[in-house]
Amino acid sequence: MLRQLNGILSGIIGMHWAKFLAFNALGAVLWVCTWAGLGYLAGQHIVAIYATIERYKWYAFAAAALIAAALITRRIRARRRDAPSKTT
């Protein structure tokens, strides 16, 4: 997601265009190399990899939801603890 927003964010912070161009090109090369490399390494095993992902995706989603809920709960409790108490 940040890959699509990097132009907006760099404009907001006032990054020089040449620096943005260099970092954007580097990011594009790394992005393409990563996905092409993973595709190459997967090779003929891609069907087995997809089957494994399908089998375990709901466990991964559940784990991510639990972690997100725990982090949100922790943040809410910390804010309530640090907020000044309102007495009238």
Contacts in CASP RR format, 6 or more apart in sequence:
PFRMAT RR
TARGET T0000
AUTHOR 0000-0000-0000
METHOD contacts of the structure
MODEL  1
MLRQLNGILSGIIGMHWAKFLAFNALGAVLWVCTWAGLGYLAGQHIVAIY
ATIERYKWYAFAAAALIAAALITRRIRARRRDAPSKTT
2 9 0 8 1.000
3 27 0 8 1.000
3 31 0 8 1.000
6 20 0 8 1.000
6 23 0 8 1.000
6 24 0 8 1.000
7 20 0 8 1.000
7 24 0 8 1.000
10 20 0 8 1.000
10 23 0 8 1.000
11 20 0 8 1.000
39 46 0 8 1.000
42 49 0 8 1.000
END
